[in-house]
């Protein structure tokens, strides 16, 4: 192998190299040359333990970091945006958001499970606790925040009353305490459903009134559910709803009464069969009765009627009108009449616009027509007036939206 030609730096004679000397000489070969001739690059970089291996393990097990929006501790958080929970260096295992009012916010994860977003915005004026946990973590992240309260608010007063039973003509009518400019937002937050199912559509009569009805009268026995999800809905700039409730109503039997003022007769039909026929007196030539479809919206066993309240000066003031049932906001009633001669009913139209039936003073005589008709009626019953000589009543004058065609009714919807 040519060892005898190596320089004799140790003073030994050629050919006299010992085995130890040869090994020592070989061991002096530079490390770089030995690596280049004997090791691959993979062999050179492979860790053999120690500090390098520890650093790699720590990097792979970095702790997940969870972030909640709104930031924990916020006292006046915005209630107009959803709650978000995100995680870095991990995935989310679970998220719950609970309000101090007993409500909870449901939500969903993104595909990577690195973000959770509430399905709805938090409610105003509510303290929330968010509890989140990362996959594989032993502890939870808990954050709390409180949403701010709205400045101005509005509510909707609804007709009919909760759990009441009404006639087939009763619409669901809502009157708001503040003018609504974002009609679509408010209407989307209100639903009216019926059992048996039927299409129900809302119609805006003004910026404070929204009514709901089907195309034709409700079927008898219908259950109606009004869902008001107005809480934190911005009805107009800076004015928010406060209601979040469901209420139910019921429709009873079908009673439709038709008043023909040419014959001066009212025919009452119950579930399609004639229940009674009464002689009546309607508005005279100077004070004609509205024509059209009207719905009983208020009922009084006795009430006071003053002409001054309907723009007729001091023509009358009767303190004890018996069995009065309101048909229009403007003052049209079907009521008992004890001050006119019995010969008037069925023969003359003598009133100031109301429909009158013979009655007795004191409203306690069950034998007279006024008593009988009142006793057979409920709120929401339909009264149709024909041949009065007057134009059809405005749909907004009382609960009388049935005077609009279905196309015109739907045209008044904001959604």
C-alpha positions as CSV (number, residue, x, y, z in Angstrom):
1,X,0.0,0.0,0.0
2,X,3.0,2.3,-0.3
3,X,3.4,3.1,3.4
4,X,7.2,3.0,3.1
5,X,7.1,6.2,1.2
6,X,5.6,8.3,3.9
7,X,7.9,11.0,5.2
8,X,10.0,9.9,8.2
9,X,9.0,12.7,10.5
10,X,9.5,10.5,13.6
11,X,13.1,9.5,12.8
12,X,12.3,5.9,12.3
13,X,13.9,4.0,9.4
14,X,11.9,3.1,6.4
15,X,10.3,-0.3,6.7
16,X,10.4,0.0,10.4
17,X,6.9,1.4,11.0
18,X,5.0,-0.2,13.8
19,X,1.3,-1.1,13.6
20,X,0.5,1.7,16.1
21,X,2.4,4.2,14.0
22,X,0.5,3.3,10.9
23,X,-2.9,3.7,12.7
24,X,-1.8,7.0,14.1
25,X,-0.8,8.3,10.7
26,X,-4.1,7.3,9.2
27,X,-6.0,8.9,12.0
28,X,-4.5,12.2,11.1
29,X,-6.4,12.4,7.8
30,X,-8.6,15.6,7.9
31,X,-12.2,15.0,9.0
32,X,-13.6,16.6,5.9
33,X,-11.8,14.2,3.6
34,X,-13.0,11.2,5.6
35,X,-16.7,12.4,5.5
36,X,-16.5,13.0,1.7
37,X,-15.1,9.6,1.1
38,X,-17.2,7.5,3.5
39,X,-20.6,9.2,4.5
40,X,-23.7,10.3,2.6
41,X,-25.3,13.7,3.1
42,X,-28.3,12.1,4.9
43,X,-25.9,10.4,7.3
44,X,-24.2,13.7,8.0
45,X,-27.4,15.6,9.0
46,X,-29.2,12.9,10.9
47,X,-29.5,13.9,14.6
48,X,-27.9,11.5,17.1
49,X,-29.6,12.9,20.2
50,X,-29.0,15.8,22.5
51,X,-30.2,19.4,22.1
52,X,-31.2,19.2,18.5
53,X,-33.7,16.4,19.1
54,X,-35.3,18.3,22.1
55,X,-35.9,21.4,20.0
56,X,-37.7,19.5,17.3
57,X,-40.1,17.8,19.9
58,X,-40.9,21.2,21.5
59,X,-41.8,22.7,18.1
60,X,-44.2,19.9,17.3
61,X,-46.1,20.2,20.6
62,X,-46.7,24.0,20.6
63,X,-49.7,24.9,22.9
64,X,-52.9,25.9,21.2
65,X,-54.0,29.5,21.7
66,X,-57.7,30.4,21.8
67,X,-59.0,34.0,21.1
68,X,-62.5,35.2,21.8
69,X,-64.2,38.2,20.1
70,X,-65.5,40.4,21.8
71,X,-62.4,40.5,24.1
72,X,-62.9,39.1,27.5
73,X,-63.7,41.8,30.0
74,X,-65.4,44.1,27.5
75,X,-68.3,45.9,29.2
76,X,-70.0,47.6,26.2
77,X,-69.6,45.1,23.5
78,X,-71.4,45.6,20.2
79,X,-74.5,43.4,19.9
80,X,-74.7,43.9,16.1
81,X,-72.1,41.3,15.2
82,X,-71.7,37.5,16.0
83,X,-69.4,36.0,18.6
84,X,-66.2,34.5,17.2
85,X,-63.8,32.0,18.8
86,X,-60.5,31.2,16.9
87,X,-57.6,28.9,17.7
88,X,-53.9,29.1,16.6
89,X,-51.7,26.0,16.6
90,X,-54.5,23.6,17.1
91,X,-58.2,22.8,16.5
92,X,-61.3,23.6,18.5
93,X,-63.1,20.8,20.3
94,X,-66.0,22.6,21.9
95,X,-67.5,26.1,22.3
96,X,-70.5,27.2,24.5
97,X,-71.8,30.8,24.8
98,X,-74.3,31.3,27.7
99,X,-76.0,34.5,28.7
100,X,-77.0,35.6,32.2
101,X,-80.6,35.7,31.0
102,X,-80.6,31.9,30.5
103,X,-80.2,32.1,26.7
104,X,-77.5,30.3,24.7
105,X,-76.0,31.1,21.3
106,X,-75.6,28.2,18.9
107,X,-73.0,28.3,16.3
108,X,-70.8,26.4,13.8
109,X,-67.2,25.6,13.1
110,X,-65.4,26.2,9.8
111,X,-64.1,23.1,8.0
112,X,-60.7,23.2,9.6
113,X,-62.3,23.6,13.1
114,X,-60.1,26.6,13.7
115,X,-63.0,29.1,14.0
116,X,-66.4,29.0,15.6
117,X,-69.1,31.7,14.8
118,X,-72.4,32.2,16.5
119,X,-75.5,31.7,14.3
120,X,-77.0,34.9,15.7
121,X,-75.8,38.1,17.3
122,X,-75.7,38.3,21.1
123,X,-78.6,40.2,22.8
124,X,-78.1,43.7,24.1
125,X,-77.6,44.4,27.8
126,X,-76.6,40.8,28.5
127,X,-73.5,39.3,30.1
128,X,-72.1,36.3,28.3
129,X,-69.7,33.5,29.3
130,X,-67.7,31.8,26.6
131,X,-66.2,28.4,27.3
132,X,-63.9,27.0,24.7
133,X,-61.6,24.0,24.6
134,X,-58.9,23.0,22.1
135,X,-58.6,19.4,20.8
136,X,-56.3,17.4,23.2
137,X,-56.1,20.2,25.8
138,X,-56.7,19.4,29.4
139,X,-57.9,22.9,30.4
140,X,-60.6,25.3,29.0
141,X,-60.5,28.9,28.0
142,X,-63.2,31.0,29.7
143,X,-64.0,34.6,28.7
144,X,-66.8,36.9,29.7
145,X,-68.2,40.1,28.1
146,X,-71.2,42.3,28.5
147,X,-73.1,43.8,25.5
148,X,-74.2,47.4,25.6
149,X,-77.8,48.5,25.9
150,X,-79.6,50.2,23.0
151,X,-80.4,53.9,23.2
152,X,-84.0,54.0,22.0
153,X,-86.3,51.1,21.8
154,X,-89.7,50.1,20.3
155,X,-92.3,47.4,20.8
156,X,-95.2,46.1,18.8
157,X,-98.7,45.9,20.3
158,X,-100.5,43.0,18.7
159,X,-104.1,42.0,18.1
160,X,-105.7,39.6,18.9
161,X,-104.7,38.8,22.5
162,X,-102.6,35.8,23.3
163,X,-104.5,32.6,23.8
164,X,-107.8,34.2,22.6
165,X,-110.3,32.7,20.2
166,X,-111.5,34.9,17.4
167,X,-113.7,34.8,14.3
168,X,-112.5,33.9,10.9
169,X,-111.9,37.5,9.8
170,X,-109.4,38.4,12.5
171,X,-106.1,39.5,11.0
172,X,-102.9,39.6,13.1
173,X,-102.4,43.4,13.4
174,X,-99.2,44.9,15.0
175,X,-98.9,48.6,15.9
176,X,-95.4,49.8,16.7
177,X,-94.5,52.4,19.3
178,X,-91.9,54.1,17.0
179,X,-92.0,54.7,13.2
180,X,-90.2,51.9,11.3
181,X,-88.0,53.0,8.4
182,X,-86.4,49.6,7.8
183,X,-89.6,47.7,7.1
184,X,-87.9,44.7,5.6
185,X,-85.7,44.1,8.7
186,X,-88.7,44.3,11.0
187,X,-91.0,42.2,8.8
188,X,-88.3,39.5,8.5
189,X,-88.2,39.3,12.3
190,X,-91.9,38.6,12.5
191,X,-93.5,35.4,11.3
192,X,-97.2,34.3,11.4
193,X,-97.9,30.6,10.8
194,X,-101.1,28.7,10.7
195,X,-102.3,25.1,11.4
196,X,-103.7,23.9,9.0
197,X,-101.0,25.5,6.9
198,X,-101.8,28.4,4.7
199,X,-99.8,31.2,3.1
200,X,-99.8,34.2,5.4
201,X,-98.5,37.6,4.1
202,X,-97.7,40.9,5.8
203,X,-99.0,44.3,4.6
204,X,-97.8,47.7,5.8
205,X,-100.6,50.2,6.2
206,X,-98.2,52.8,7.6
207,X,-94.7,53.1,9.2
208,X,-96.3,52.0,12.5
209,X,-98.8,49.3,11.4
210,X,-98.2,45.9,9.9
211,X,-101.1,43.4,9.4
212,X,-100.9,39.7,8.4
213,X,-103.7,37.6,6.7
214,X,-104.2,34.7,4.3
215,X,-105.8,35.1,0.9
216,X,-109.2,34.2,2.2
217,X,-110.7,34.0,5.7
218,X,-109.0,31.6,8.1
219,X,-110.5,28.1,8.3
220,X,-112.5,27.5,11.5
221,X,-110.4,25.8,14.2
222,X,-107.1,27.3,12.9
223,X,-104.2,27.7,15.3
224,X,-102.2,30.8,14.6
225,X,-98.7,31.4,16.0
226,X,-97.1,34.9,16.0
227,X,-93.4,34.8,16.5
228,X,-91.9,38.2,17.4
229,X,-88.1,38.1,17.2
230,X,-87.7,41.9,17.3
231,X,-85.0,42.1,20.1
232,X,-82.1,44.2,18.8
233,X,-83.6,44.5,15.3
234,X,-82.9,48.1,14.2
235,X,-86.3,49.4,13.1
236,X,-85.0,52.9,12.4
237,X,-81.7,54.6,12.9
238,X,-80.6,53.9,16.5
239,X,-84.0,52.5,17.6
240,X,-84.1,48.8,18.4
241,X,-86.8,46.3,19.2
242,X,-87.0,44.6,22.6
243,X,-89.4,41.7,22.1
244,X,-88.6,38.0,21.7
245,X,-91.7,35.9,22.2
246,X,-94.1,33.5,20.6
247,X,-97.9,33.8,21.1
248,X,-100.7,31.7,19.8
249,X,-104.3,32.5,18.9
250,X,-107.2,30.3,17.8
251,X,-110.0,30.7,15.3
252,X,-113.4,29.5,16.4
253,X,-116.5,28.9,14.4
254,X,-117.2,30.8,11.2
255,X,-119.8,33.6,11.5
256,X,-120.4,36.0,8.6
257,X,-123.3,38.5,8.8
258,X,-124.4,40.3,5.7
259,X,-126.3,43.6,6.0
260,X,-128.3,44.7,3.0
261,X,-129.3,48.3,3.5
262,X,-131.6,48.3,0.5
263,X,-133.8,45.6,2.2
264,X,-132.7,46.8,5.7
265,X,-132.0,43.3,6.8
266,X,-129.1,41.4,8.3
267,X,-128.6,37.7,7.6
268,X,-126.3,35.9,10.1
269,X,-124.7,32.6,8.9
270,X,-122.8,30.2,11.2
271,X,-120.6,27.7,9.4
272,X,-122.5,28.3,6.2
273,X,-126.0,27.8,7.7
274,X,-128.4,30.7,8.4
275,X,-128.5,31.3,12.2
276,X,-130.7,34.4,12.3
277,X,-132.2,37.2,10.2
278,X,-132.7,40.6,11.9
279,X,-134.4,43.8,10.7
280,X,-131.9,46.7,10.9
281,X,-131.6,50.5,10.3
282,X,-128.5,51.9,8.6
283,X,-127.1,55.4,7.9
284,X,-129.4,58.0,6.4
285,X,-128.8,59.8,3.1
286,X,-126.7,62.5,4.8
287,X,-124.7,60.0,6.9
288,X,-124.4,56.8,4.8
289,X,-122.8,53.6,6.2
290,X,-119.5,52.4,4.8
291,X,-119.9,49.5,2.4
292,X,-117.5,46.5,2.3
293,X,-116.1,43.8,4.5
294,X,-115.7,44.8,8.1
295,X,-114.4,42.9,11.2
296,X,-115.6,43.3,14.7
297,X,-112.6,44.8,16.6
298,X,-114.2,45.8,19.9
299,X,-117.2,44.8,21.9
300,X,-119.1,46.8,24.7
301,X,-122.1,45.6,26.6
302,X,-122.8,49.3,27.0
303,X,-120.9,52.4,26.0
304,X,-121.2,56.1,25.5
305,X,-121.5,57.6,22.0
306,X,-120.9,61.3,21.4
307,X,-121.3,62.9,17.9
308,X,-118.4,65.3,18.7
309,X,-115.9,62.4,18.6
310,X,-116.8,61.7,15.0
311,X,-116.9,65.2,13.7
312,X,-120.7,65.7,13.9
313,X,-120.8,68.4,16.5
314,X,-123.5,68.0,19.2
315,X,-126.0,66.1,17.3
316,X,-126.2,63.3,19.9
317,X,-124.7,62.1,23.2
318,X,-126.0,58.8,24.4
319,X,-124.4,57.5,27.6
320,X,-125.7,53.9,27.5
321,X,-125.7,52.5,24.0
322,X,-126.3,48.8,24.4
323,X,-124.5,45.9,22.7
324,X,-122.1,48.0,20.7
325,X,-119.5,46.3,18.4
326,X,-117.0,48.4,16.6
327,X,-116.5,47.9,12.8
328,X,-114.2,50.9,12.0
329,X,-111.7,53.1,13.7
330,X,-113.6,56.1,12.5
331,X,-116.7,55.2,14.5
332,X,-118.9,52.7,12.7
333,X,-120.6,50.2,15.0
334,X,-123.3,47.6,14.8
335,X,-125.3,48.2,18.0
336,X,-128.5,48.0,19.8
337,X,-131.0,50.9,19.7
338,X,-133.7,51.5,22.3
339,X,-134.5,55.1,21.5
340,X,-136.0,54.6,18.0
341,X,-139.4,53.2,17.3
342,X,-139.6,49.5,16.6
343,X,-141.2,50.4,13.3
344,X,-137.9,51.9,12.0
345,X,-136.0,48.6,11.9
346,X,-136.4,46.9,8.6
347,X,-138.1,50.0,7.0
348,X,-135.9,53.1,7.3
349,X,-132.3,54.0,7.4
350,X,-132.2,56.7,10.1
351,X,-128.8,56.5,11.8
352,X,-125.6,58.6,11.6
353,X,-123.8,55.8,9.9
354,X,-124.0,52.9,12.3
355,X,-126.1,49.7,11.8
356,X,-128.8,49.5,14.5
357,X,-130.9,46.6,15.8
358,X,-133.9,46.9,18.1
359,X,-132.8,46.7,21.8
360,X,-133.9,47.6,25.3
361,X,-132.4,50.1,27.7
362,X,-130.0,48.5,30.2
363,X,-128.7,45.9,27.8
364,X,-130.2,43.0,29.9
365,X,-133.3,42.0,27.9
366,X,-132.4,38.7,26.2
367,X,-135.5,38.7,24.0
368,X,-134.5,41.6,21.7
369,X,-132.4,41.5,18.5
370,X,-129.6,43.7,19.8
371,X,-129.0,41.3,22.7
372,X,-129.2,38.2,20.6
373,X,-126.8,39.4,17.9
374,X,-124.3,40.6,20.5
375,X,-124.6,37.3,22.4
376,X,-123.9,35.3,19.2
377,X,-120.8,37.3,18.2
378,X,-117.1,37.3,19.0
379,X,-114.2,39.5,18.1
380,X,-113.1,38.8,14.5
381,X,-116.5,38.0,13.2
382,X,-117.2,39.4,9.7
383,X,-119.9,41.9,8.9
384,X,-120.5,42.7,5.3
385,X,-122.4,45.8,4.3
386,X,-124.0,46.2,0.9
387,X,-126.2,48.7,-0.9
388,X,-125.5,51.5,1.6
389,X,-124.9,54.3,-1.0
390,X,-121.4,54.8,0.4
391,X,-118.0,53.8,-1.0
392,X,-116.1,50.8,0.2
393,X,-114.4,51.3,3.6
394,X,-110.6,51.9,3.5
395,X,-108.7,48.7,4.3
396,X,-106.8,50.5,7.1
397,X,-110.0,51.9,8.8
398,X,-110.3,49.1,11.4
399,X,-109.2,45.5,10.8
400,X,-110.6,45.6,7.3
401,X,-107.8,44.5,5.1
402,X,-110.1,41.9,3.4
403,X,-111.3,44.8,1.1
404,X,-107.9,44.6,-0.7
405,X,-107.4,42.0,-3.4
406,X,-104.7,39.4,-2.7
407,X,-102.4,41.0,-5.3
408,X,-102.8,44.4,-3.7
409,X,-102.3,42.9,-0.2
410,X,-99.1,41.2,-1.2
411,X,-97.9,44.4,-2.9
412,X,-97.8,46.0,0.6
413,X,-95.2,43.5,1.9
414,X,-91.6,44.6,2.4
415,X,-90.1,41.1,1.9
